[in-house]
Amino acid sequence: MNTEHQTLADVPFWMLVLLSMAGLSGEMLRASGSDLSLRQILQRVALRFLASGLLTEIDAATHERPLPLTTGRVVSIRVDRKQTNREPDGVTYQGSVTLRIITQH
């Protein structure tokens, strides 16, 4: 299992463009049959991309990093899952990160 994590700044520019295009095509597919403008579709793509980037930053900041405790110590901290979901309003995105933390007392 690869334990090396990248931050959003470490991702190559061409990959960011590719992911943005994939997000745009996905949002356009979801918007077909609705009255969304191109501006609204681009806004959705940007919001999803920013939410995913924020989760990536949280992952990089916590995965296998030391976590100070008043008693005991952290043996391991890992990100088990990252997920981004669009809220029912169609604009807001919610992200969740599941951490697995093993402590020793």
Order of alpha helices (4+ residues) and beta strands (2+ residues): alpha-alpha-beta-beta
